[in-house]
Amino acid sequence: MKKFADLFLNLDRSNKTNTKVALLKKYFQEADSDDKFWALALFTGRRPSFKVNSTQMRA
Protein backbone atom coordinates (compact mmCIF):
# COMPACT_ATOMS: atom_id res chain seq x y z
CA MET A 1 0.00 0.00 0.00
CA LYS A 2 2.94 2.32 0.63
CA LYS A 3 4.02 1.98 -3.00
CA PHE A 4 0.56 3.02 -4.16
CA ALA A 5 0.52 6.00 -1.80
CA ASP A 6 3.93 7.07 -3.11
CA LEU A 7 2.73 6.65 -6.69
CA PHE A 8 -0.35 8.75 -6.03
CA LEU A 9 1.64 11.55 -4.39
CA ASN A 10 4.22 11.59 -7.18
CA LEU A 11 1.52 11.66 -9.85
CA ASP A 12 -0.16 14.53 -8.06
CA ARG A 13 3.09 16.50 -7.82
CA SER A 14 3.92 16.20 -11.50
CA ASN A 15 2.31 18.07 -14.38
CA LYS A 16 4.33 16.32 -17.10
CA THR A 17 2.64 13.49 -18.98
CA ASN A 18 5.88 11.63 -19.73
CA THR A 19 6.81 11.66 -16.05
CA LYS A 20 3.38 10.32 -15.07
CA VAL A 21 3.59 7.56 -17.68
CA ALA A 22 7.05 6.58 -16.41
CA LEU A 23 5.79 6.50 -12.81
CA LEU A 24 2.82 4.32 -13.75
CA LYS A 25 5.00 1.99 -15.82
CA LYS A 26 7.44 1.53 -12.96
CA TYR A 27 4.63 0.92 -10.46
CA PHE A 28 2.92 -1.73 -12.60
CA GLN A 29 6.23 -3.50 -13.24
CA GLU A 30 7.08 -3.70 -9.54
CA ALA A 31 3.74 -4.03 -7.72
CA ASP A 32 2.11 -7.26 -6.59
CA SER A 33 -0.74 -8.60 -8.72
CA ASP A 34 -3.40 -7.74 -6.14
CA ASP A 35 -2.05 -4.21 -5.78
CA LYS A 36 -2.09 -3.75 -9.55
CA PHE A 37 -5.70 -4.87 -9.66
CA TRP A 38 -6.83 -2.41 -6.99
CA ALA A 39 -4.79 0.44 -8.45
CA LEU A 40 -6.51 -0.05 -11.81
CA ALA A 41 -9.89 -0.18 -10.10
CA LEU A 42 -9.22 3.07 -8.27
CA PHE A 43 -7.81 4.93 -11.27
CA THR A 44 -10.56 3.83 -13.65
CA GLY A 45 -13.41 4.24 -11.18
CA ARG A 46 -14.56 0.70 -11.81
CA ARG A 47 -15.05 -1.35 -8.72
CA PRO A 48 -14.79 -5.13 -9.04
CA SER A 49 -18.00 -7.05 -8.48
CA PHE A 50 -18.23 -8.94 -5.24
CA LYS A 51 -19.64 -12.43 -4.95
CA VAL A 52 -20.82 -11.82 -1.38
CA ASN A 53 -23.64 -9.41 -0.63
CA SER A 54 -24.07 -7.33 2.54
CA THR A 55 -26.53 -9.78 4.13
CA GLN A 56 -24.03 -12.59 3.77
CA MET A 57 -21.30 -10.39 5.22
CA ARG A 58 -23.37 -9.69 8.35
CA ALA A 59 -23.96 -13.42 8.86
N, C-alpha and C positions, 0 to 999 in steps of 0.2 A: 504494500500500500504506500510505502514511503516513496518508491520509484514513481508511482502515479502522481502523488502530490508534488514531487519535484518537477515532473513533466508538466503538470498543469501550471505551476508557478512560472516555469521557464517559457511556456507558450504565451502566457499572459504578459510577460515582460517584453516579449519581442514583437516588433511590428513588421518583420521581414519574412516573407513567405518561404524563401529558401531555408532560412534558419528553422522555421516551424516544421517544415517537411523533414529536415535532417533530425530534429528532435524526435518527431514521431517515428521515423524509420529506426532510429537507435532504440527507442523504447520497445517497439514491436519485435525487434531482433533479440532483445535481452530479457523481456518479461516472461513470466510463467504463462502457460496456456490459459488458465482461469483468469489471470489478471488482464490478459489481452482481450478476452471475451467481455469482461465487465467494462473495460476502457472503451471498447467499440460501442457497447450499449449506452454508455453515458454520453459519448460524443455524438452519436447519431440520434439520441432521444428515443431509441427503440428498446423497450424493456423486454427481456426474454419471458416467454410464457411459463407459468408455473403449473406443475401437475397437481399441486395440493392447494385446495381452496382454504379460505379463512376458517370455515367451520371445522375442517379437518385439523387445522393448526391448533385450534383451541382444545380439541380432544387430545 
